[in-house]
Every structure is written in structure tokens, then in C-alpha cells.
Amino acid sequence: MDESGKLVGVIGDEDTVTGFILAGVGHRTVEGQNFLVVKPDTDISVIEETFKSLTERNDIGILLINQHIANDIRHLLRDYTKTIPTVLEIPSKDMPYDPEQDFIMQRVNLMLGGQN
């Protein structure tokens, strides 16, 4: 991919992913796509593999993931140390955002001298 721009990846529920695709974030090639729609019957292993795949791609700059889905793969998020792609947890329509569960907010809090 051209270095002038990187893609945004999305792992989320149907409403979240649909909204981002309608906003122009979706990208699909023969190699794959930059999003995953997670439904209630989606296997955790599929979410884990997609997370690993998207975070290993050179053309992804930011990976957005619904927080309630991030909770299902929290073990991968805790071990993730790369800066690019940056992983950001976002709320969904049905689940509010809880900064106490967000691993980036936990790291920021520790850097600012807060409690773990």
C-alpha cells in the first residue's frame, strides 16, 4: 500500500461495522478485508484470528474494536505492544463504554501515577 495513507480496520457488531463501511472505511481485496462483523454466534477463535491478522498488516494504521468484543480477547490486547496499528476500543449502540476496562486508558492511568 502507498505510504501516504493507511486503512482503518474494524472489529465490531453489525451496526458499528455497517456505519463505518457506509462512511467509507471498508476495504476488500482478494487477500481479505479490513473488517469483521461479530454476531452472537461468532466463534472467539475467529475474532482472535482476525485481530492477529489485522494487527500484522502493514496497511492498517488504526484498528477499532467494540469494547464488549475486546473483552472477549482481552488476553491478546494485554499482550499487544505495537504502536501501529493503534488499537482503540469504542462503545457500541447497545453497550456503553467503560474506561476501567480499556487497556489503553489503564496504561495512561499508570503513566500518570494512578492506580492499576
C-alpha positions, 0 to 999 in steps of 0.5 A: 500500500502507498505510504501516504495513507493507511486503512482503518480496520474494524472489529465490531457488531453489525451496526458499528461495522455497517456505519463505518463501511457506509462512511467509507472505511471498508476495504476488500481485496482478494487477500481479505478485508479490513473488517469483521462483523461479530454476531452472537454466534461468532466463534472467539477463535475467529475474532482472535484470528482476525485481530492477529491478522489485522494487527500484522498488516502493514496497511492498517494504521488504526484498528477499532474494536467494540469494547464488549468484543475486546473483552472477549480477547482481552488476553491478546490486547494485554499482550499487544505492544505495537504502536501501529496499528493503534488499537482503540476500543469504542462503545457500541449502540447497545453497550456503553463504554467503560474506561476501567476496562480499556487497556489503553486508558489503564496504561495512561492511568499508570503513566500518570501515577494512578492506580492499576 
